Each structure stands twice: as structure tokens, then as C-alpha cells.
Amino acid sequence: MKLRIDKDRCTGHGRCYGLAPGLVEDDEFGYGQIVGDGEIPAAQLGAARSAAAACPERAVIIEE
């Protein structure tokens, strides 16, 4: 599974990198950006799901 962020939807709330800091970080403008290639390790799947569920714009997406 991979995690991605739809840059057109993201408004920089920061919930994603607050909930999944190993998978998402903030860029220089405070918007979320994926760390690495977006692959979600099994141990971080819960954090990825939390980040996706907490995004008000639904910009954080888990791809199967």
C-alpha cells in the first residue's frame, strides 16, 4: 500500500504529519508531503489510516 497527498486539496492543516510523522512531513509552507516513496510499512498502517481519516479535505489517500 502507498500513501499519497493530493496537493490540489491540501490546505495545510497539519493533521497528517501530526498523526503519521514517519510517513508525512511538512514542507516549507506547512503543507503535508510524503516521506520517501510513500510505501506504508505494516507497522505504520494504523497511523496512515488515522492521517487519512483526519484530513478535512480528504487530501491524504491510501492506495491499495
C-alpha positions, 0 to 999 in steps of 0.5 A, a space after each residue: 500500500 502507498 500513501 499519497 497527498 493530493 496537493 490540489 486539496 491540501 490546505 495545510 492543516 497539519 493533521 497528517 504529519 501530526 498523526 503519521 510523522 514517519 510517513 508525512 512531513 511538512 514542507 516549507 509552507 506547512 503543507 503535508 508531503 510524503 516521506 520517501 516513496 510513500 510505501 506504508 510499512 505494516 507497522 505504520 498502517 494504523 497511523 496512515 489510516 488515522 492521517 487519512 481519516 483526519 484530513 478535512 479535505 480528504 487530501 491524504 489517500 491510501 492506495 491499495 
